[in-house]
């Protein structure tokens, strides 16, 4: 969140003075930002939660500056525009992702950020739906399309397919005409079939490398041994894209020996991709499954639920009490 503020106008935010458990989160009043040139000020209506939020909250992310206001997902209404912004005007409904990882701060009533990080909100959904989408959908699109180059008719393995990124990735892959194999516990297999998953694998009871072979792409959301074993499900020339940005070089060496690619990535903001995502939403091809909504004052409770790793879909903070 930018620091050029009007100190006479305050807003509520979920802040932390130290790293730790969800107990460190508190509602505070901080100065409302003002948009600088090429920025817009957005009145936040809803903001998604992602696993990176609790990682950063606990001190295991990229951010080491305190105090800290978390959050990257935004859906809301433009309140004001900075000098030079021609794309949006006050009153426009927008959704977007603040620059990851250092542009955080959406778990607040207002946020100011470059206009290029936003697109018009999908017309067919409310702010809760739109606020759940940006980080997860940008991650899934960039992994499957930009990095793996997924094509119609190809086979893709998606790990944790019922999770926040996973269930969005499933829908994107299906919209591209891919054959989708998803891993999840047996209790979530029905949900995945409703999304259109062609094959489901119970990671608790089934051997991945025996069940899955000759896939063109793997979306790895887990890392470690799961990523290593997933390399052996790929056909020659296939690609594994890992969302775990730091890990053992053994993964890259093993991929090279097997004649496949292994890539690590972080999500990046992209208006053009958000516009594509918005089109999929309005065409009925993509929708976020909302695992729960929480008012800003219950952010700590939302973090605790997310950290169970048992949620299906996305958790979302709203500004309404």
Secondary structure, DSSP 8 states (H G I E B T S, - for coil): --S-EEEEEEEEEEEESS-SSGGG-EEEEEEEE---TTEEEEEEEEEEE-HHHHHHHTT-SS---SSEE---EEEEEEEEE-TT--S--TT-EEEEE--TTTT---SBSEEEEEGGGEEE--TTS-HHHHHHHHHHHHHHHIIIIIIT---TT-EEEETTTTSHHHHHHHHHHHHTT-EEEEEE-GGGHHHHHHHT-SEEEETTTS-HHHH--SEEEEEESS-HHHHHHHHTTEEEEEEEEES--S--THHHHHHHHHT-EEEE------HHHHHHHHHHHHTTS----EEEEEEGGGHHHHHHHHTTT--SSEEEEES--
